[in-house]
Amino acid sequence: MSKDCGNHGGGKEAAVRRILAAVIAFVIIVLVTIFLVWVILRPTKPRFVLQDATVFAFNLSQPHLLTTNFQITFATRNPNSKIGIYYDRLHVYATYRNQQITLRTAIPPTYQGHKEDNIWSPFVYGTAVPIAPYNSVALGDEQGRGFVGLMIRADGRVRWKVGTLITGKYHIHVRCPAYINLGNKAAGVIVGDNAVKYTLVTKCTVNV
């Protein structure tokens, strides 16, 4: 009796080992396939262009508080002919000398097909945001001269779609310099009562 039980237990262990081996082999095959497809197709990161910024408010007050409200327009392009891009999460905000000066605005999750272009126009704003004293002085000087140099940023995660295969999530970081002539409203287009739309057409740096 005891001998039969021992053989029965050994058979179960062998079956479990075969199942585990099959699962591991399947996972390896899938990973190798994804890797080979990735290497062969060589996905190119998306392109971003900062087209314009419509400024509704940009006020620096004491003690070192900044209130902003503007709408920016991104033109994005997926340059790949066989790879789609899922933007699972993307938050847009503005910085001045590496200090964040607005809240983060979320872009709705979207899919960008092969060779497809998208236009996004999020609002970014901040109310009485504390600014470092040295940045406040520098920003005041720039406002006095007319031009203000900001950095429009977008951070998030993307996935690549190759045929029916979808990769894991990758971090994406977009950096767009924006030099806005706040001192001369004639440099832009008057929109509404107090807003001015400035054309920028600035190529952005994209890291994935």
GUMARKE-41272 format. One record per atom (N, C-alpha, C): x, y, z. Coordinates in steps of 0.05 Angstrom, whole numbers, padded with zeros to 5 digits, always signed. Layout:
XYZ...
This chain:
+00016-00024+00000+00000+00000+00000+00017+00025+00000+00037+00026+00018+00054+00049+00020+00070+00054-00006+00078+00032-00019+00093+00035-00044+00076+00047-00066+00051+00039-00068+00033+00050-00088+00029+00080-00084+00025+00088-00059+00021+00116-00052+00045+00133-00060+00069+00121-00056+00093+00136-00063+00095+00140-00093+00088+00120-00108+00089+00124-00137+00068+00144-00147+00044+00143-00134+00023+00162-00141+00032+00191-00136+00045+00195-00113+00055+00222-00107+00076+00231-00127+00093+00212-00134+00114+00219-00153+00103+00226-00180+00081+00213-00189+00068+00220-00214+00057+00248-00214+00045+00256-00191+00035+00283-00189+00057+00304-00192+00079+00299-00178+00102+00317-00179+00112+00320-00207+00114+00297-00222+00124+00298-00249+00105+00314-00267+00079+00311-00263+00059+00326-00279+00062+00356-00273+00065+00363-00248+00068+00392-00241+00093+00403-00254+00115+00387-00253+00140+00396-00266+00136+00400-00296+00122+00382-00309+00118+00385-00338+00101+00410-00344+00080+00415-00327+00064+00439-00331+00080+00465-00328+00096+00465-00306+00113+00489-00302+00133+00493-00324+00145+00471-00334+00164+00473-00356+00150+00484-00381+00125+00475-00386+00110+00484-00410+00104+00514-00407+00096+00523-00383+00090+00551-00379+00115+00568-00383+00137+00560-00371+00162+00575-00374+00171+00576-00403+00168+00554-00418+00176+00553-00446+00158+00573-00462+00132+00573-00456+00114+00591-00469+00121+00620-00465+00127+00627-00439+00134+00654-00432+00160+00662-00447+00179+00644-00448+00205+00650-00461+00200+00655-00491+00183+00638-00503+00178+00642-00532+00165+00669-00537+00145+00676-00520+00132+00702-00524+00152+00725-00521+00169+00724-00501+00188+00745-00496+00208+00747-00519+00217+00724-00528+00236+00724-00551+00223+00736-00576+00198+00728-00580+00183+00739-00604+00181+00769-00602+00173+00779-00579+00171+00808-00576+00198+00822-00580+00219+00810-00569+00245+00822-00572+00254+00823-00601+00249+00800-00616+00257+00800-00644+00241+00820-00660+00215+00821-00656+00199+00841-00670+00208+00869-00664+00215+00874-00639+00225+00900-00630+00250+00907-00644+00269+00888-00645+00295+00893-00657+00292+00898-00687+00275+00882-00700+00272+00884-00729+00259+00910-00737+00237+00918-00723+00222+00942-00730+00235+00967-00720+00250+00966-00699+00264+00989-00688+00245+01013-00685+00228+01013-00664+00208+01035-00661+00222+01062-00657+00211+01083-00670+00221+01110-00667+00202+01125-00648+00214+01140-00630+00198+01154-00610+00181+01175-00623+00158+01182-00611+00140+01202-00623+00153+01230-00624+00142+01247-00642+00152+01274-00645+00132+01293-00633+00141+01313-00619+00124+01334-00608+00134+01361-00617+00115+01379-00624+00120+01406-00631+00101+01424-00615+00113+01443-00600+00096+01463-00586+00089+01485-00605+00063+01485-00614+00055+01504-00635+00050+01532-00625+00035+01535-00602+00028+01561-00593+00021+01561-00564+00019+01584-00552+00010+01588-00524-00008+01612-00523-00032+01608-00512-00051+01630-00508-00050+01638-00478-00041+01662-00472-00037+01670-00445-00061+01686-00435-00074+01675-00414-00097+01689-00402-00089+01704-00377-00068+01694-00363-00058+01708-00339-00030+01700-00335-00013+01720-00327+00014+01715-00319+00023+01738-00301+00018+01734-00275+00022+01756-00256+00040+01748-00233+00062+01763-00230+00080+01758-00208+00075+01779-00187+00069+01770-00162+00064+01788-00140+00081+01782-00116+00081+01799-00097+00097+01795-00073+00080+01782-00051+00092+01766-00034+00120+01759-00034+00126+01734-00050+00135+01737-00074+00144+01715-00092+00121+01695-00098+00099+01705-00107+00076+01689-00115+00070+01693-00145+00065+01671-00159+00060+01672-00187+00033+01660-00194+00016+01674-00209-00009+01665-00218-00009+01663-00248-00014+01640-00259-00013+01636-00288-00038+01622-00298-00045+01626-00323-00066+01612-00336-00062+01614-00366-00055+01592-00379-00052+01593-00408-00058+01566-00420-00065+01567-00445-00071+01543-00461-00049+01539-00481-00039+01514-00483-00018+01508-00501-00027+01487-00522-00015+01488-00545-00023+01469-00566+00001+01452-00574-00001+01426-00571+00019+01407-00580+00010+01394-00606+00028+01392-00625+00024+01374-00648+00042+01350-00645+00030+01326-00645+00046+01302-00640+00043+01284-00665+00064+01269-00670+00064+01251-00693+00077+01224-00686+00065+01203-00694+00077+01176-00692+00090+01170-00719+00117+01171-00720+00131+01168-00746+00133+01139-00755+00124+01120-00738+00127+01091-00745+00105+01082-00764+00113+01066-00784+00094+01056-00804+00081+01030-00796+00092+01016-00776+00082+00990-00767+00078+00988-00737+00081+01010-00723+00079+01009-00694+00060+01031-00684+00041+01023-00668+00023+01043-00656+00032+01050-00627+00021+01072-00617+00030+01081-00590+00005+01085-00573+00005+01073-00550-00015+01078-00529-00004+01098-00509-00017+01121-00507-00010+01140-00486-00029+01134-00462-00018+01119-00443-00035+01111-00420-00038+01133-00400-00017+01149-00398-00017+01172-00379+00002+01193-00389-00008+01218-00388+00009+01240-00396+00000+01265-00381+00018+01278-00366+00012+01301-00351+00029+01325-00361+00016+01347-00366+00029+01371-00377+00030+01392-00356+00053+01406-00354+00057+01428-00335+00079+01446-00344+00082+01468-00331+00103+01488-00338+00123+01491-00315+00148+01496-00322+00168+01501-00302+00183+01526-00310+00195+01539-00290+00213+01562-00295+00239+01556-00280+00261+01554-00294+00287+01547-00282+00284+01522-00265+00272+01502-00275+00269+01476-00262+00250+01476-00238+00236+01497-00233+00216+01498-00212+00188+01497-00225+00172+01478-00216+00145+01475-00226+00128+01500-00218+00115+01512-00237+00099+01536-00231+00069+01533-00237+00061+01510-00247+00033+01505-00252+00025+01477-00241+00000+01472-00239-00010+01446-00233-00006+01428-00258-00008+01402-00253-00006+01383-00275-00034+01378-00288-00035+01380-00314-00060+01375-00328-00058+01349-00343-00078+01331-00339-00077+01304-00351-00088+01305-00380-00074+01292-00398-00084+01288-00425-00099+01261-00425-00124+01260-00435-00139+01235-00435-00124+01212-00449-00124+01188-00438-00111+01166-00451-00120+01163-00480-00101+01157-00497-00107+01156-00526-00089+01137-00540-00097+01128-00564-00081+01111-00581-00074+01127-00606-00048+01126-00614-00039+01139-00638-00030+01118-00658-00044+01117-00680-00039+01096-00700-00014+01102-00717-00009+01085-00737+00014+01087-00754+00014+01114-00769+00036+01128-00768+00039+01153-00783+00016+01173-00777+00006+01172-00753-00017+01189-00746-00009+01214-00731-00024+01236-00736-00019+01261-00723-00042+01267-00704-00035+01279-00681-00054+01288-00661-00049+01316-00652-00070+01330-00645-00067+01357-00634-00079+01357-00606-00064+01366-00587-00074+01368-00559-00071+01398-00550-00092+01408-00537-00092+01436-00528-00101+01438-00499-00084+01429-00481-00091+01430-00452-00087+01458-00440-00102+01463-00419-00098+01487-00403-00079+01480-00380-00060+01498-00374-00043+01495-00351-00045+01520-00335-00046+01518-00309-00050+01542-00292-00040+01537-00264-00037+01558-00250-00029+01558-00222-00038+01584-00209-00048+01582-00184-00057+01606-00170-00040+01611-00146-00027+01635-00145-00010+01643-00122+00009+01621-00115+00024+01611-00135+00044+01590-00131+00070+01603-00119+00079+01593-00096+00104+01604-00085+00128+01599-00103+00143+01619-00108+00167+01617-00125+00191+01623-00108+00213+01608-00113+00238+01613-00098+00246+01642-00103+00256+01655-00082+00263+01683-00084+00281+01690-00107+00302+01673-00112+00320+01679-00134+00307+01676-00161+00288+01657-00163+00273+01653-00188+00253+01676-00192+00242+01686-00170+00223+01709-00171+00238+01734-00182+00262+01738-00172+00278+01761-00182+00284+01758-00212+00293+01734-00220+00300+01730-00248+00275+01732-00266+00252+01722-00256+00228+01723-00272+00219+01753-00275+00221+01768-00253+00214+01796-00255+00232+01811-00275+00258+01804-00275+00276+01817-00294+00268+01810-00323+00261+01785-00328+00253+01777-00355+00228+01790-00363+00209+01792-00345+00184+01806-00351+00189+01835-00359+00208+01847-00344+00215+01875-00350+00227+01879-00378+00242+01858-00387+00254+01860-00413+00234+01851-00435+00212+01838-00427+00192+01829-00447+00190+01799-00450+00212+01786-00456+00211+01757-00462+00214+01741-00436+00198+01720-00433+00199+01702-00410+00204+01674-00421+00224+01661-00410+00231+01634-00419+00220+01613-00400+00202+01597-00410+00190+01575-00394+00197+01548-00407+00192+01527-00392+00195+01500-00403+00169+01486-00399+00156+01478-00422+00132+01463-00421+00139+01433-00420+00129+01419-00401+00137+01391-00398+00113+01372-00399+00118+01348-00408+00097+01327-00408+00111+01301-00399+00101+01289-00378+00112+01264-00367+00090+01244-00366+00097+01219-00372+00076+01198-00371+00087+01171-00378+00069+01154-00387+00077+01127-00395+00063+01119-00421+00078+01104-00438+00068+01095-00464+00073+01065-00467+00057+01054-00485+00061+01026-00493+00062+01025-00523+00078+01006-00534+00080+01003-00563+00063+00979-00572+00049+00982-00595+00033+00961-00606+00044+00952-00633+00053+00927-00634+00064+00916-00658+00046+00893-00666+00030+00897-00687+00010+00876-00694-00010+00872-00671-00011+00848-00661-00028+00842-00638-00013+00843-00612+00013+00847-00613+00030+00847-00589+00031+00876-00578+00028+00878-00551+00029+00903-00537+00051+00901-00516+00070+00919-00516+00092+00918-00497+00083+00927-00469+00102+00925-00450+00097+00937-00424+00099+00967-00426+00096+00980-00403+00096+01010-00402+00124+01021-00401+00128+01043-00415+00154+01057-00416+00149+01086-00407+00167+01097-00393+00165+01126-00385+00171+01143-00410+00157+01165-00412+00162+01185-00433+00164+01212-00420+00185+01227-00429+00190+01254-00419+00193+01273-00442+00176+01293-00443+00176+01313-00465+00184+01340-00453+00203+01354-00467+00212+01380-00458+00210+01400-00481+00195+01422-00477+00190+01441-00499+00197+01469-00489+00219+01481-00497+00224+01509-00490+00205+01528-00502+00195+01547-00486+00176+01567-00495+00185+01595-00488+00192+01611-00507+00201+01639-00503+00178+01657-00512+00165+01668-00492+00140+01683-00497+00145+01713-00493+00137+01729-00513+00141+01758-00512+00117+01771-00497+00117+01768-00471+00095+01780-00455+00095+01810-00455+00118+01822-00462+00120+01851-00461+00108+01864-00485+00101+01849-00505+00091+01861-00530+00067+01845-00540+00043+01854-00533+00019+01839-00542+00015+01839-00572+00028+01858-00585+00026+01860-00614+00041+01836-00627+00058+01823-00611+00073+01800-00622+00055+01775-00624+00031+01777-00612+00012+01755-00614-00014+01764-00626-00035+01748-00622-00062+01754-00632-00080+01757-00608-00094+01779-00607-00113+01784-00585-00136+01764-00587-00141+01750-00565-00163+01730-00564-00181+01738-00540-00206+01745-00546-00224+01753-00524-00216+01780-00513-00222+01783-00487-00217+01809-00474-00188+01813-00465-00176+01792-00452-00150+01796-00441-00129+01776-00450-00136+01757-00466-00118+01736-00474-00103+01743-00500-00078+01733-00501-00061+01737-00525-00050+01710-00534-00053+01703-00559-00043+01678-00570-00017+01683-00584+00005+01669-00575+00031+01672-00586+00039+01647-00602+00048+01650-00626+00057+01628-00643+00086+01621-00635+00091+01596-00630+00118+01588-00621+00131+01569-00641+00118+01547-00648+00129+01526-00667+00157+01518-00658+00158+01506-00634+00183+01497-00622+00184+01466-00622+00206+01455-00632+00210+01427-00631+00217+01418-00603+00205+01397-00594+00209+01388-00567+00229+01364-00566+00242+01361-00543+00259+01338-00538+00242+01316-00525+00244+01292-00536+00228+01269-00527+00247+01247-00518+00244+01237-00494+00259+01215-00484+00240+01193-00475+00245+01168-00485+00229+01145-00477+00247+01124-00467
